[in-house]
Amino acid sequence: MKGKLFSLLVICFLIASASATVLMQERKTVEIKLIKNEIKPIIKENGEHLMAIEGKKIEGAFVRIANPANVPVANMPETEYHPALATSGSLYFASYTYSPSLMEQDIYMALSTDGGETFTPVGYWSIEGVEDYSTVDYWGGNTFYGSFTPDPSTPYQYLMVIQDINDINTWALYYWDWSSYGWYDFREPEIACYNSQNTWEYGVIATIASTTYEGYECVEAPHMFFASPDEEGTGYISWWPDYNNSAHASACIDKATNMIYCAYDWLNETAGSRNILVWVRSFDDPLAGSAMIEIPSDFNAICPTIAAYNDNILVVCQSDANGNQDLVCFYSNDGGNTWEMTTITSTPEDELYPDISLSGEKATVIFFKDGNLYFTYTEDWGATWSEPIKVNDADGSAMAEYRNAYIKGAGAVWTDNRNGNADIYFDTVGAVPIINVESVQGGFGVKATIANVGTADAKDVAWSIDLEGLVFIGKHKEGVISSLPAGQSTTISSGLVFGIGPVTVTVTAGGSTATADGFIVGPFVLGL
């Protein structure tokens, strides 16, 4: 009887695995300024250098702010600019530079729990010096991370740790001091987060920096910061001294492949123009080495912003090919092995300082033009782009400057002078689906609740459930949610599982991931 039962379980498992189907999404073509070129990239390996030190916590750095009413994001009489934004769905976490004088700047933060309808200032980091260019991102659960440019006299890598966005007592600031190793002049970092590794592995921070370290000198070269995969509290700095005279940095993590992609604009003296670099590293094993991709161009490609999912990589940047500033997109559908380019905007006016956000298969880009903020989007991984739409409702009020606008999910923040000084404003930019893994439950197998907390219906949402441990049946299950309307949720299931002992469950859907630890006893998963 036991042999028949086990055979039946195996047959059920094989049938369940074979039944997963992938639905092909019908592409929607939108209007486009279309100039398309194939690019042959140059890929170099083993040119980077690595070192690690232990981080330190700054005690008492966080200062709470009283809660004034009617705050867009920040509209104090003083200057607020260089905003950043992160979102877990309906919750938005904003940071920005507060500057009452040229010699006094701090990083302030504000929170919206109602989808961006109102923002409440929550606090700032009280440390010495002039800080600027904050960056924040959502890690998973209730956790967010961030960083910012340090005071020029202190080449520290800062890490904001927002362990629980709903509990200010869990917020902390850490730093890694690289000054004694020869580093100086850290520039405008950008952080990208993901929770697929150890709990302390926040993701990656891309930046530009210089060093005199042990003969590996560099001036304004691409850098990465990331946590040690082996020891909590230890952080790595990685740099590529072959690419001096780089100017801007952008970071993302492909949550389908666990690959890190960071983009930089580099002065290629041989070509006589600035070219885009894409630095590739595995988030699964960040110490295994990396590769640098050069994307050649005969024009100055500057101010890159990067996004990636499932080996589709988009790099949007400015181009001066037509004598003024337009926007172009370099895109790859094979993890960076081959590239093509399309023109997003090309008008007599300058289009400036793009920023990109990815929701499912829809990528949205914001940019400045003629004192206004616009957005455009692609639904075919960069091949075509929609006609731009203006975001700000006070005409001419958007203040065009590098990192003066930031987009995440369906929300954008920007610096605005409609009140006669620099303030921070927020608005939604078009309809996008945002998929969250809201809960993971045990019992007979594993179930998970998948919610669309965005503003547009989602189609063909790929999902997977993985069990790590002594699991004999049901280690992996995947499928596709054909349709998930905005504001609704659905339940997915692992089906039959069988095992014994501790188990880690990872649920992924539409780029969102949740992990839970429990115990598996036969077909039952307990303690999630």
Secondary structure as a PSIPRED ss2 file (coil, helix, strand):
# PSIPRED VFORMAT (PSIPRED V4.0)

   1 M C   1.000  0.000  0.000
   2 K H   0.000  1.000  0.000
   3 G H   0.000  1.000  0.000
   4 K H   0.000  1.000  0.000
   5 L H   0.000  1.000  0.000
   6 F H   0.000  1.000  0.000
   7 S H   0.000  1.000  0.000
   8 L H   0.000  1.000  0.000
   9 L H   0.000  1.000  0.000
  10 V H   0.000  1.000  0.000
  11 I H   0.000  1.000  0.000
  12 C H   0.000  1.000  0.000
  13 F H   0.000  1.000  0.000
  14 L H   0.000  1.000  0.000
  15 I H   0.000  1.000  0.000
  16 A H   0.000  1.000  0.000
  17 S H   0.000  1.000  0.000
  18 A H   0.000  1.000  0.000
  19 S C   1.000  0.000  0.000
  20 A C   1.000  0.000  0.000
  21 T C   1.000  0.000  0.000
  22 V C   1.000  0.000  0.000
  23 L C   1.000  0.000  0.000
  24 M C   1.000  0.000  0.000
  25 Q C   1.000  0.000  0.000
  26 E C   1.000  0.000  0.000
  27 R C   1.000  0.000  0.000
  28 K C   1.000  0.000  0.000
  29 T C   1.000  0.000  0.000
  30 V C   1.000  0.000  0.000
  31 E C   1.000  0.000  0.000
  32 I C   1.000  0.000  0.000
  33 K C   1.000  0.000  0.000
  34 L C   1.000  0.000  0.000
  35 I C   1.000  0.000  0.000
  36 K E   0.000  0.000  1.000
  37 N E   0.000  0.000  1.000
  38 E E   0.000  0.000  1.000
  39 I E   0.000  0.000  1.000
  40 K C   1.000  0.000  0.000
  41 P C   1.000  0.000  0.000
  42 I E   0.000  0.000  1.000
  43 I E   0.000  0.000  1.000
  44 K E   0.000  0.000  1.000
  45 E E   0.000  0.000  1.000
  46 N C   1.000  0.000  0.000
  47 G C   1.000  0.000  0.000
  48 E C   1.000  0.000  0.000
  49 H E   0.000  0.000  1.000
  50 L E   0.000  0.000  1.000
  51 M E   0.000  0.000  1.000
  52 A E   0.000  0.000  1.000
  53 I E   0.000  0.000  1.000
  54 E E   0.000  0.000  1.000
  55 G C   1.000  0.000  0.000
  56 K E   0.000  0.000  1.000
  57 K E   0.000  0.000  1.000
  58 I E   0.000  0.000  1.000
  59 E C   1.000  0.000  0.000
  60 G C   1.000  0.000  0.000
  61 A C   1.000  0.000  0.000
  62 F E   0.000  0.000  1.000
  63 V E   0.000  0.000  1.000
  64 R E   0.000  0.000  1.000
  65 I C   1.000  0.000  0.000
  66 A C   1.000  0.000  0.000
  67 N C   1.000  0.000  0.000
  68 P C   1.000  0.000  0.000
  69 A C   1.000  0.000  0.000
  70 N C   1.000  0.000  0.000
  71 V C   1.000  0.000  0.000
  72 P C   1.000  0.000  0.000
  73 V C   1.000  0.000  0.000
  74 A E   0.000  0.000  1.000
  75 N C   1.000  0.000  0.000
  76 M C   1.000  0.000  0.000
  77 P C   1.000  0.000  0.000
  78 E C   1.000  0.000  0.000
  79 T E   0.000  0.000  1.000
  80 E E   0.000  0.000  1.000
  81 Y E   0.000  0.000  1.000
  82 H E   0.000  0.000  1.000
  83 P E   0.000  0.000  1.000
  84 A E   0.000  0.000  1.000
  85 L E   0.000  0.000  1.000
  86 A E   0.000  0.000  1.000
  87 T E   0.000  0.000  1.000
  88 S C   1.000  0.000  0.000
  89 G C   1.000  0.000  0.000
  90 S C   1.000  0.000  0.000
  91 L C   1.000  0.000  0.000
  92 Y E   0.000  0.000  1.000
  93 F E   0.000  0.000  1.000
  94 A E   0.000  0.000  1.000
  95 S E   0.000  0.000  1.000
  96 Y E   0.000  0.000  1.000
  97 T E   0.000  0.000  1.000
  98 Y E   0.000  0.000  1.000
  99 S E   0.000  0.000  1.000
 100 P E   0.000  0.000  1.000
 101 S E   0.000  0.000  1.000
 102 L C   1.000  0.000  0.000
 103 M C   1.000  0.000  0.000
 104 E E   0.000  0.000  1.000
 105 Q E   0.000  0.000  1.000
 106 D E   0.000  0.000  1.000
 107 I E   0.000  0.000  1.000
 108 Y E   0.000  0.000  1.000
 109 M E   0.000  0.000  1.000
 110 A E   0.000  0.000  1.000
 111 L E   0.000  0.000  1.000
 112 S E   0.000  0.000  1.000
 113 T C   1.000  0.000  0.000
 114 D C   1.000  0.000  0.000
 115 G C   1.000  0.000  0.000
 116 G C   1.000  0.000  0.000
 117 E C   1.000  0.000  0.000
 118 T C   1.000  0.000  0.000
 119 F C   1.000  0.000  0.000
 120 T E   0.000  0.000  1.000
 121 P E   0.000  0.000  1.000
 122 V E   0.000  0.000  1.000
 123 G E   0.000  0.000  1.000
 124 Y E   0.000  0.000  1.000
 125 W E   0.000  0.000  1.000
 126 S C   1.000  0.000  0.000
 127 I C   1.000  0.000  0.000
 128 E C   1.000  0.000  0.000
 129 G C   1.000  0.000  0.000
 130 V E   0.000  0.000  1.000
 131 E C   1.000  0.000  0.000
 132 D E   0.000  0.000  1.000
 133 Y E   0.000  0.000  1.000
 134 S E   0.000  0.000  1.000
 135 T E   0.000  0.000  1.000
 136 V E   0.000  0.000  1.000
 137 D E   0.000  0.000  1.000
 138 Y E   0.000  0.000  1.000
 139 W E   0.000  0.000  1.000
 140 G E   0.000  0.000  1.000
 141 G C   1.000  0.000  0.000
 142 N C   1.000  0.000  0.000
 143 T E   0.000  0.000  1.000
 144 F E   0.000  0.000  1.000
 145 Y E   0.000  0.000  1.000
 146 G E   0.000  0.000  1.000
 147 S E   0.000  0.000  1.000
 148 F E   0.000  0.000  1.000
 149 T E   0.000  0.000  1.000
 150 P C   1.000  0.000  0.000
 151 D C   1.000  0.000  0.000
 152 P C   1.000  0.000  0.000
 153 S C   1.000  0.000  0.000
 154 T C   1.000  0.000  0.000
 155 P C   1.000  0.000  0.000
 156 Y E   0.000  0.000  1.000
 157 Q E   0.000  0.000  1.000
 158 Y E   0.000  0.000  1.000
 159 L E   0.000  0.000  1.000
 160 M E   0.000  0.000  1.000
 161 V E   0.000  0.000  1.000
 162 I E   0.000  0.000  1.000
 163 Q C   1.000  0.000  0.000
 164 D C   1.000  0.000  0.000
 165 I C   1.000  0.000  0.000
 166 N C   1.000  0.000  0.000
 167 D C   1.000  0.000  0.000
 168 I H   0.000  1.000  0.000
 169 N H   0.000  1.000  0.000
 170 T H   0.000  1.000  0.000
 171 W E   0.000  0.000  1.000
 172 A E   0.000  0.000  1.000
 173 L E   0.000  0.000  1.000
 174 Y E   0.000  0.000  1.000
 175 Y E   0.000  0.000  1.000
 176 W E   0.000  0.000  1.000
 177 D E   0.000  0.000  1.000
 178 W C   1.000  0.000  0.000
 179 S H   0.000  1.000  0.000
 180 S H   0.000  1.000  0.000
 181 Y H   0.000  1.000  0.000
 182 G C   1.000  0.000  0.000
 183 W E   0.000  0.000  1.000
 184 Y E   0.000  0.000  1.000
 185 D E   0.000  0.000  1.000
 186 F E   0.000  0.000  1.000
 187 R E   0.000  0.000  1.000
 188 E E   0.000  0.000  1.000
 189 P E   0.000  0.000  1.000
 190 E E   0.000  0.000  1.000
 191 I E   0.000  0.000  1.000
 192 A E   0.000  0.000  1.000
 193 C E   0.000  0.000  1.000
 194 Y C   1.000  0.000  0.000
 195 N C   1.000  0.000  0.000
 196 S C   1.000  0.000  0.000
 197 Q C   1.000  0.000  0.000
 198 N C   1.000  0.000  0.000
 199 T C   1.000  0.000  0.000
 200 W C   1.000  0.000  0.000
 201 E C   1.000  0.000  0.000
 202 Y C   1.000  0.000  0.000
 203 G E   0.000  0.000  1.000
 204 V E   0.000  0.000  1.000
 205 I E   0.000  0.000  1.000
 206 A E   0.000  0.000  1.000
 207 T E   0.000  0.000  1.000
 208 I E   0.000  0.000  1.000
 209 A E   0.000  0.000  1.000
 210 S E   0.000  0.000  1.000
 211 T E   0.000  0.000  1.000
 212 T C   1.000  0.000  0.000
 213 Y H   0.000  1.000  0.000
 214 E H   0.000  1.000  0.000
 215 G H   0.000  1.000  0.000
 216 Y C   1.000  0.000  0.000
 217 E C   1.000  0.000  0.000
 218 C E   0.000  0.000  1.000
 219 V E   0.000  0.000  1.000
 220 E E   0.000  0.000  1.000
 221 A E   0.000  0.000  1.000
 222 P E   0.000  0.000  1.000
 223 H E   0.000  0.000  1.000
 224 M E   0.000  0.000  1.000
 225 F E   0.000  0.000  1.000
 226 F E   0.000  0.000  1.000
 227 A E   0.000  0.000  1.000
 228 S C   1.000  0.000  0.000
 229 P C   1.000  0.000  0.000
 230 D C   1.000  0.000  0.000
 231 E C   1.000  0.000  0.000
 232 E C   1.000  0.000  0.000
 233 G C   1.000  0.000  0.000
 234 T E   0.000  0.000  1.000
 235 G E   0.000  0.000  1.000
 236 Y E   0.000  0.000  1.000
 237 I E   0.000  0.000  1.000
 238 S E   0.000  0.000  1.000
 239 W E   0.000  0.000  1.000
 240 W C   1.000  0.000  0.000
 241 P C   1.000  0.000  0.000
 242 D C   1.000  0.000  0.000
 243 Y C   1.000  0.000  0.000
 244 N C   1.000  0.000  0.000
 245 N C   1.000  0.000  0.000
 246 S E   0.000  0.000  1.000
 247 A E   0.000  0.000  1.000
 248 H E   0.000  0.000  1.000
 249 A E   0.000  0.000  1.000
 250 S E   0.000  0.000  1.000
 251 A E   0.000  0.000  1.000
 252 C E   0.000  0.000  1.000
 253 I E   0.000  0.000  1.000
 254 D E   0.000  0.000  1.000
 255 K C   1.000  0.000  0.000
 256 A C   1.000  0.000  0.000
 257 T C   1.000  0.000  0.000
 258 N C   1.000  0.000  0.000
 259 M E   0.000  0.000  1.000
 260 I E   0.000  0.000  1.000
 261 Y E   0.000  0.000  1.000
 262 C E   0.000  0.000  1.000
 263 A E   0.000  0.000  1.000
 264 Y E   0.000  0.000  1.000
 265 D E   0.000  0.000  1.000
 266 W E   0.000  0.000  1.000
 267 L E   0.000  0.000  1.000
 268 N E   0.000  0.000  1.000
 269 E C   1.000  0.000  0.000
 270 T C   1.000  0.000  0.000
 271 A C   1.000  0.000  0.000
 272 G C   1.000  0.000  0.000
 273 S E   0.000  0.000  1.000
 274 R E   0.000  0.000  1.000
 275 N E   0.000  0.000  1.000
 276 I E   0.000  0.000  1.000
 277 L E   0.000  0.000  1.000
 278 V E   0.000  0.000  1.000
 279 W E   0.000  0.000  1.000
 280 V E   0.000  0.000  1.000
 281 R E   0.000  0.000  1.000
 282 S E   0.000  0.000  1.000
 283 F C   1.000  0.000  0.000
 284 D C   1.000  0.000  0.000
 285 D C   1.000  0.000  0.000
 286 P H   0.000  1.000  0.000
 287 L H   0.000  1.000  0.000
 288 A H   0.000  1.000  0.000
 289 G C   1.000  0.000  0.000
 290 S E   0.000  0.000  1.000
 291 A E   0.000  0.000  1.000
 292 M E   0.000  0.000  1.000
 293 I E   0.000  0.000  1.000
 294 E E   0.000  0.000  1.000
 295 I E   0.000  0.000  1.000
 296 P C   1.000  0.000  0.000
 297 S C   1.000  0.000  0.000
 298 D C   1.000  0.000  0.000
 299 F C   1.000  0.000  0.000
 300 N C   1.000  0.000  0.000
 301 A E   0.000  0.000  1.000
 302 I E   0.000  0.000  1.000
 303 C E   0.000  0.000  1.000
 304 P E   0.000  0.000  1.000
 305 T E   0.000  0.000  1.000
 306 I E   0.000  0.000  1.000
 307 A E   0.000  0.000  1.000
 308 A E   0.000  0.000  1.000
 309 Y E   0.000  0.000  1.000
 310 N C   1.000  0.000  0.000
 311 D C   1.000  0.000  0.000
 312 N E   0.000  0.000  1.000
 313 I E   0.000  0.000  1.000
 314 L E   0.000  0.000  1.000
 315 V E   0.000  0.000  1.000
 316 V E   0.000  0.000  1.000
 317 C E   0.000  0.000  1.000
 318 Q E   0.000  0.000  1.000
 319 S E   0.000  0.000  1.000
 320 D C   1.000  0.000  0.000
 321 A C   1.000  0.000  0.000
 322 N C   1.000  0.000  0.000
 323 G C   1.000  0.000  0.000
 324 N C   1.000  0.000  0.000
 325 Q C   1.000  0.000  0.000
 326 D E   0.000  0.000  1.000
 327 L E   0.000  0.000  1.000
 328 V E   0.000  0.000  1.000
 329 C E   0.000  0.000  1.000
 330 F E   0.000  0.000  1.000
 331 Y E   0.000  0.000  1.000
 332 S E   0.000  0.000  1.000
 333 N C   1.000  0.000  0.000
 334 D C   1.000  0.000  0.000
 335 G C   1.000  0.000  0.000
 336 G C   1.000  0.000  0.000
 337 N C   1.000  0.000  0.000
 338 T C   1.000  0.000  0.000
 339 W E   0.000  0.000  1.000
 340 E E   0.000  0.000  1.000
 341 M E   0.000  0.000  1.000
 342 T E   0.000  0.000  1.000
 343 T E   0.000  0.000  1.000
 344 I E   0.000  0.000  1.000
 345 T E   0.000  0.000  1.000
 346 S C   1.000  0.000  0.000
 347 T C   1.000  0.000  0.000
 348 P C   1.000  0.000  0.000
 349 E C   1.000  0.000  0.000
 350 D C   1.000  0.000  0.000
 351 E C   1.000  0.000  0.000
 352 L E   0.000  0.000  1.000
 353 Y E   0.000  0.000  1.000
 354 P E   0.000  0.000  1.000
 355 D E   0.000  0.000  1.000
 356 I E   0.000  0.000  1.000
 357 S E   0.000  0.000  1.000
 358 L E   0.000  0.000  1.000
 359 S E   0.000  0.000  1.000
 360 G C   1.000  0.000  0.000
 361 E C   1.000  0.000  0.000
 362 K E   0.000  0.000  1.000
 363 A E   0.000  0.000  1.000
 364 T E   0.000  0.000  1.000
 365 V E   0.000  0.000  1.000
 366 I E   0.000  0.000  1.000
 367 F E   0.000  0.000  1.000
 368 F E   0.000  0.000  1.000
 369 K E   0.000  0.000  1.000
 370 D C   1.000  0.000  0.000
 371 G C   1.000  0.000  0.000
 372 N E   0.000  0.000  1.000
 373 L E   0.000  0.000  1.000
 374 Y E   0.000  0.000  1.000
 375 F E   0.000  0.000  1.000
 376 T E   0.000  0.000  1.000
 377 Y E   0.000  0.000  1.000
 378 T E   0.000  0.000  1.000
 379 E C   1.000  0.000  0.000
 380 D C   1.000  0.000  0.000
 381 W C   1.000  0.000  0.000
 382 G C   1.000  0.000  0.000
 383 A C   1.000  0.000  0.000
 384 T C   1.000  0.000  0.000
 385 W C   1.000  0.000  0.000
 386 S C   1.000  0.000  0.000
 387 E C   1.000  0.000  0.000
 388 P C   1.000  0.000  0.000
 389 I E   0.000  0.000  1.000
 390 K E   0.000  0.000  1.000
 391 V C   1.000  0.000  0.000
 392 N C   1.000  0.000  0.000
 393 D C   1.000  0.000  0.000
 394 A C   1.000  0.000  0.000
 395 D C   1.000  0.000  0.000
 396 G C   1.000  0.000  0.000
 397 S C   1.000  0.000  0.000
 398 A E   0.000  0.000  1.000
 399 M C   1.000  0.000  0.000
 400 A C   1.000  0.000  0.000
 401 E C   1.000  0.000  0.000
 402 Y C   1.000  0.000  0.000
 403 R C   1.000  0.000  0.000
 404 N C   1.000  0.000  0.000
 405 A E   0.000  0.000  1.000
 406 Y E   0.000  0.000  1.000
 407 I E   0.000  0.000  1.000
 408 K E   0.000  0.000  1.000
 409 G C   1.000  0.000  0.000
 410 A C   1.000  0.000  0.000
 411 G E   0.000  0.000  1.000
 412 A E   0.000  0.000  1.000
 413 V E   0.000  0.000  1.000
 414 W E   0.000  0.000  1.000
 415 T E   0.000  0.000  1.000
 416 D E   0.000  0.000  1.000
 417 N C   1.000  0.000  0.000
 418 R C   1.000  0.000  0.000
 419 N C   1.000  0.000  0.000
 420 G C   1.000  0.000  0.000
 421 N C   1.000  0.000  0.000
 422 A C   1.000  0.000  0.000
 423 D E   0.000  0.000  1.000
 424 I E   0.000  0.000  1.000
 425 Y E   0.000  0.000  1.000
 426 F E   0.000  0.000  1.000
 427 D E   0.000  0.000  1.000
 428 T E   0.000  0.000  1.000
 429 V C   1.000  0.000  0.000
 430 G C   1.000  0.000  0.000
 431 A C   1.000  0.000  0.000
 432 V C   1.000  0.000  0.000
 433 P C   1.000  0.000  0.000
 434 I C   1.000  0.000  0.000
 435 I E   0.000  0.000  1.000
 436 N E   0.000  0.000  1.000
 437 V E   0.000  0.000  1.000
 438 E E   0.000  0.000  1.000
 439 S E   0.000  0.000  1.000
 440 V E   0.000  0.000  1.000
 441 Q E   0.000  0.000  1.000
 442 G C   1.000  0.000  0.000
 443 G E   0.000  0.000  1.000
 444 F E   0.000  0.000  1.000
 445 G C   1.000  0.000  0.000
 446 V C   1.000  0.000  0.000
 447 K E   0.000  0.000  1.000
 448 A E   0.000  0.000  1.000
 449 T E   0.000  0.000  1.000
 450 I E   0.000  0.000  1.000
 451 A E   0.000  0.000  1.000
 452 N E   0.000  0.000  1.000
 453 V C   1.000  0.000  0.000
 454 G C   1.000  0.000  0.000
 455 T C   1.000  0.000  0.000
 456 A C   1.000  0.000  0.000
 457 D C   1.000  0.000  0.000
 458 A E   0.000  0.000  1.000
 459 K E   0.000  0.000  1.000
 460 D E   0.000  0.000  1.000
 461 V E   0.000  0.000  1.000
 462 A E   0.000  0.000  1.000
 463 W E   0.000  0.000  1.000
 464 S E   0.000  0.000  1.000
 465 I E   0.000  0.000  1.000
 466 D E   0.000  0.000  1.000
 467 L E   0.000  0.000  1.000
 468 E E   0.000  0.000  1.000
 469 G E   0.000  0.000  1.000
 470 L E   0.000  0.000  1.000
 471 V E   0.000  0.000  1.000
 472 F E   0.000  0.000  1.000
 473 I E   0.000  0.000  1.000
 474 G C   1.000  0.000  0.000
 475 K C   1.000  0.000  0.000
 476 H E   0.000  0.000  1.000
 477 K E   0.000  0.000  1.000
 478 E E   0.000  0.000  1.000
 479 G E   0.000  0.000  1.000
 480 V E   0.000  0.000  1.000
 481 I E   0.000  0.000  1.000
 482 S E   0.000  0.000  1.000
 483 S E   0.000  0.000  1.000
 484 L E   0.000  0.000  1.000
 485 P C   1.000  0.000  0.000
 486 A C   1.000  0.000  0.000
 487 G C   1.000  0.000  0.000
 488 Q C   1.000  0.000  0.000
 489 S E   0.000  0.000  1.000
 490 T E   0.000  0.000  1.000
 491 T E   0.000  0.000  1.000
 492 I E   0.000  0.000  1.000
 493 S E   0.000  0.000  1.000
 494 S C   1.000  0.000  0.000
 495 G C   1.000  0.000  0.000
 496 L C   1.000  0.000  0.000
 497 V C   1.000  0.000  0.000
 498 F E   0.000  0.000  1.000
 499 G E   0.000  0.000  1.000
 500 I E   0.000  0.000  1.000
 501 G E   0.000  0.000  1.000
 502 P E   0.000  0.000  1.000
 503 V E   0.000  0.000  1.000
 504 T E   0.000  0.000  1.000
 505 V E   0.000  0.000  1.000
 506 T E   0.000  0.000  1.000
 507 V E   0.000  0.000  1.000
 508 T E   0.000  0.000  1.000
 509 A E   0.000  0.000  1.000
 510 G C   1.000  0.000  0.000
 511 G C   1.000  0.000  0.000
 512 S E   0.000  0.000  1.000
 513 T E   0.000  0.000  1.000
 514 A E   0.000  0.000  1.000
 515 T E   0.000  0.000  1.000
 516 A E   0.000  0.000  1.000
 517 D E   0.000  0.000  1.000
 518 G E   0.000  0.000  1.000
 519 F E   0.000  0.000  1.000
 520 I E   0.000  0.000  1.000
 521 V E   0.000  0.000  1.000
 522 G E   0.000  0.000  1.000
 523 P C   1.000  0.000  0.000
 524 F E   0.000  0.000  1.000
 525 V E   0.000  0.000  1.000
 526 L E   0.000  0.000  1.000
 527 G C   1.000  0.000  0.000
 528 L C   1.000  0.000  0.000
